[in-house]
């Protein structure tokens, strides 16, 4: 399903996004010998923290979490292993930094939401879930290495002993809580329970498609998602709730046709 508002995304680079702000520059790490380590320079704590996260990403991409050493990360960050302990207590802390500060970021949340809403003349704003999902897919097409790293860690974390096990178990509910802070334009008859089931289906389908995309470079993730959208959001049911471009001020107040969630104490 490609509605008119989505057509430009599928006409660019055979279904690939070209927004330069999303282009990922991280490449697999080349392990350095002691004679070729990064020359250390003075940085602010925030700059150094970012460098540590980037170094962790590079090392895990090549060696995996279990194969990563703190010295590997210290070399990439341009500090000593002892200096690394100013920012972490354990190796597990590096994994938490990577997931919470490099993958699940406010920037990603803003991108997903920024073009997925409409505001009526009364000032009510509602979000359109099919467009929101499309934005997630578009964002991920330009950070393939990060998505691959995330997918690898998700598979490793099936082991209850993995330090990211609890993170992945809780992540689905964490993002459902985010969804519940927003007001959604949904077809008639949608309850909170029905929307939760749809959210679970859409996210599961997206994860599965991303695995196929990562394994087969000939696949366009956007094209694949468009086909699945036909099944998840059939136009016969979702017409008018697919994209904010479908909203017209003549339709009246969005607030009366949107799903609100009860606030949680």
C-alpha positions as CSV (number, residue, x, y, z in Angstrom):
1,X,0.0,0.0,0.0
2,X,1.5,3.3,-1.1
3,X,-0.8,6.3,-0.8
4,X,0.0,9.5,-2.6
5,X,1.6,11.1,0.5
6,X,4.1,8.2,0.7
7,X,4.9,7.9,-3.0
8,X,8.0,10.2,-2.9
9,X,9.7,7.9,-0.3
10,X,9.4,4.9,-2.7
11,X,10.5,6.8,-5.8
12,X,13.8,7.8,-4.2
13,X,16.7,5.4,-4.6
14,X,14.5,2.4,-5.2
15,X,12.7,2.8,-1.9
16,X,15.6,4.0,0.2
17,X,15.7,7.1,2.2
18,X,18.3,9.8,1.4
19,X,17.9,12.1,4.4
20,X,21.6,12.9,5.1
21,X,20.9,13.4,8.8
22,X,20.2,9.7,9.1
23,X,23.2,8.4,7.2
24,X,25.2,6.1,9.5
25,X,29.0,6.4,9.2
26,X,30.0,3.6,11.6
27,X,32.1,0.8,10.0
28,X,33.3,-2.5,11.4
29,X,36.2,-2.1,13.7
30,X,39.7,-2.9,12.8
31,X,41.6,-4.0,15.9
32,X,44.7,-1.9,16.4
33,X,48.0,-3.0,17.7
34,X,49.5,-1.2,20.7
35,X,51.7,0.9,18.3
36,X,48.7,2.3,16.4
37,X,46.3,3.2,19.1
38,X,44.3,6.4,18.8
39,X,46.2,9.4,19.9
40,X,44.5,10.7,23.1
41,X,43.3,14.2,23.3
42,X,41.5,16.2,25.9
43,X,37.7,16.1,25.6
44,X,34.8,17.2,27.6
45,X,33.0,14.4,29.6
46,X,30.0,14.5,27.2
47,X,32.3,14.2,24.2
48,X,34.3,11.4,25.8
49,X,31.0,9.6,26.7
50,X,29.9,9.8,23.0
51,X,33.3,8.5,21.9
52,X,33.0,5.6,24.3
53,X,29.6,4.7,22.9
54,X,30.9,4.9,19.3
55,X,33.8,2.7,20.3
56,X,31.5,0.2,21.9
57,X,29.4,0.1,18.8
58,X,32.4,-0.6,16.6
59,X,33.8,-3.4,18.8
60,X,30.5,-5.2,19.4
61,X,29.8,-5.0,15.6
62,X,33.0,-7.0,15.0
63,X,33.4,-9.2,18.0
64,X,30.0,-9.4,19.7
65,X,29.3,-8.5,23.3
66,X,30.9,-11.6,24.7
67,X,34.1,-11.2,22.7
68,X,34.5,-7.5,23.5
69,X,37.1,-6.4,26.1
70,X,37.2,-3.2,28.0
71,X,40.7,-2.6,26.5
72,X,39.2,-2.8,23.0
73,X,36.7,0.0,23.9
74,X,39.4,2.1,25.6
75,X,41.6,1.9,22.6
76,X,38.7,3.1,20.3
77,X,37.8,5.9,22.8
78,X,41.4,7.0,23.1
79,X,41.7,6.5,26.8
80,X,43.2,4.0,29.2
81,X,41.2,1.1,30.5
82,X,41.4,2.7,34.0
83,X,40.0,5.9,32.5
84,X,37.1,4.0,31.2
85,X,36.0,3.3,34.7
86,X,35.3,7.0,35.2
87,X,32.2,6.4,33.0
88,X,31.2,2.8,33.8
89,X,31.3,0.3,36.7
90,X,31.1,-2.9,34.7
91,X,31.2,-4.2,31.1
92,X,27.4,-4.5,31.2
93,X,27.2,-0.7,31.6
94,X,28.7,-0.3,28.1
95,X,25.8,-2.4,26.7
96,X,23.2,-0.3,28.5
97,X,24.8,2.9,27.1
98,X,24.8,1.5,23.6
99,X,21.1,0.5,23.7
100,X,19.7,3.5,25.6
101,X,21.8,6.3,24.2
102,X,22.6,5.1,20.6
103,X,19.6,3.0,19.6
104,X,16.5,4.1,21.5
105,X,17.1,7.8,21.3
106,X,14.9,10.9,21.6
107,X,16.0,11.8,18.0
108,X,14.5,8.5,16.8
109,X,11.3,9.2,18.7
110,X,11.0,12.7,17.2
111,X,11.6,11.4,13.7
112,X,8.9,8.7,14.1
113,X,6.3,11.2,15.3
114,X,7.1,14.5,13.6
115,X,5.3,13.8,10.3
116,X,2.7,11.4,11.6
117,X,0.2,13.9,13.1
118,X,-2.5,16.4,12.1
119,X,-3.9,19.3,14.1
120,X,-7.5,20.6,13.7
121,X,-8.7,24.1,13.9
122,X,-9.6,23.5,17.6
123,X,-6.0,22.8,18.4
124,X,-6.4,19.0,18.9
125,X,-3.6,16.8,17.6
126,X,-4.0,13.2,16.6
127,X,-1.3,10.8,15.3
128,X,-1.7,8.3,12.5
129,X,-0.4,4.9,13.3
130,X,0.3,3.5,9.7
131,X,2.4,6.6,9.0
132,X,4.1,6.3,12.4
133,X,5.2,2.8,11.5
134,X,6.4,3.9,8.1
135,X,8.5,6.5,9.7
136,X,10.1,3.9,12.0
137,X,11.0,1.8,8.9
138,X,12.4,4.8,7.1
139,X,14.6,5.8,10.0
140,X,16.0,2.2,10.3
141,X,16.8,2.0,6.6
142,X,19.6,4.5,7.1
143,X,21.1,2.9,10.2
144,X,21.5,-0.7,8.9
145,X,24.6,-1.4,11.0
146,X,22.8,-0.3,14.2
147,X,19.7,-2.3,13.3
148,X,21.9,-5.4,12.7
149,X,23.7,-4.9,16.0
150,X,20.3,-4.5,17.7
151,X,19.0,-7.6,16.0
152,X,22.1,-9.6,17.0
153,X,21.9,-8.5,20.6
154,X,18.2,-9.3,20.7
155,X,19.0,-12.9,19.6
156,X,21.8,-13.2,22.1
157,X,19.6,-11.9,24.8
158,X,17.2,-14.8,24.6
159,X,19.7,-16.3,27.1
160,X,18.4,-15.2,30.5
161,X,22.1,-14.8,31.6
162,X,22.7,-12.1,29.0
163,X,22.9,-8.6,30.5
164,X,20.4,-7.2,27.9
165,X,17.8,-9.9,28.6
166,X,15.7,-7.8,30.9
167,X,16.0,-4.8,28.5
168,X,14.5,-6.7,25.6
169,X,11.8,-8.3,27.7
170,X,10.7,-4.8,28.9
171,X,11.2,-2.9,25.7
172,X,7.9,-3.8,24.1
173,X,6.0,-2.5,27.2
174,X,8.2,0.6,27.4
175,X,7.2,1.7,23.9
176,X,3.6,0.8,24.5
177,X,3.7,3.3,27.4
178,X,5.0,5.9,24.9
179,X,2.2,5.1,22.5
180,X,-0.3,5.6,25.3
181,X,0.9,9.2,25.9
182,X,-0.3,10.1,22.4
183,X,-3.8,10.5,20.9
184,X,-4.4,8.3,17.8
185,X,-6.8,8.6,14.8
186,X,-8.1,5.1,14.5
187,X,-10.9,3.4,12.7
188,X,-14.2,3.1,14.4
189,X,-14.4,0.3,17.0
190,X,-10.8,0.4,18.2
191,X,-10.4,-0.1,21.9
192,X,-7.2,0.1,23.9
193,X,-6.9,-3.7,23.9
194,X,-7.5,-4.0,20.1
195,X,-4.9,-1.2,19.5
196,X,-2.4,-3.0,21.7
197,X,-2.8,-6.2,19.7
198,X,-2.3,-4.2,16.5
199,X,0.8,-2.6,17.9
200,X,2.2,-6.0,18.9
201,X,1.5,-7.4,15.4
202,X,3.0,-4.4,13.6
203,X,6.2,-4.4,15.7
204,X,6.6,-8.2,15.4
205,X,6.1,-8.0,11.6
206,X,8.7,-5.1,11.4
207,X,11.3,-7.1,13.4
208,X,10.8,-10.1,11.1
209,X,11.1,-8.0,7.9
210,X,14.2,-6.3,9.2
211,X,15.9,-9.7,9.7
212,X,15.1,-10.6,6.1
213,X,16.4,-7.2,4.9
214,X,19.6,-7.6,6.8
215,X,20.2,-11.1,5.4
216,X,19.4,-10.2,1.8
217,X,20.7,-6.9,0.3
218,X,18.4,-7.2,-2.7
219,X,15.4,-6.5,-0.5
220,X,14.0,-3.0,-0.1
221,X,12.7,-2.8,3.5
222,X,10.3,0.0,2.5
223,X,8.8,-2.0,-0.4
224,X,8.4,-5.0,1.9
225,X,6.8,-2.9,4.6
226,X,4.3,-1.4,2.0
227,X,3.1,-4.9,1.1
228,X,2.7,-5.9,4.7
229,X,0.9,-2.6,5.4
230,X,-1.8,-3.8,3.0
231,X,-2.5,-6.7,5.4
232,X,-2.0,-4.9,8.7
233,X,-3.8,-1.7,7.7
234,X,-6.3,-2.6,5.0
235,X,-7.5,0.5,3.2
236,X,-11.1,-0.6,3.4
237,X,-10.9,-0.2,7.1
238,X,-8.2,2.4,7.6
239,X,-9.0,4.9,4.8
240,X,-8.9,8.4,6.5
241,X,-6.6,7.1,9.3
242,X,-3.6,6.1,7.3
243,X,-1.8,9.4,7.0
244,X,-2.3,13.0,8.3
245,X,-2.5,14.2,4.6
246,X,-6.0,12.5,4.6
247,X,-7.3,15.0,7.2
248,X,-9.3,18.0,6.0
249,X,-10.5,20.8,8.2
250,X,-14.0,20.1,6.8
251,X,-14.0,16.9,8.8
252,X,-14.4,18.9,12.0
253,X,-12.8,18.1,15.3
254,X,-10.2,15.3,15.5
255,X,-10.7,15.0,19.2
256,X,-14.2,13.4,18.8
257,X,-12.9,10.6,16.5
258,X,-9.6,9.7,18.2
259,X,-8.6,7.2,20.9
260,X,-7.5,8.6,24.2
261,X,-5.8,6.6,27.0
262,X,-6.6,7.1,30.6
263,X,-3.7,8.7,32.4
264,X,-1.7,6.5,34.7
265,X,-0.8,7.6,38.2
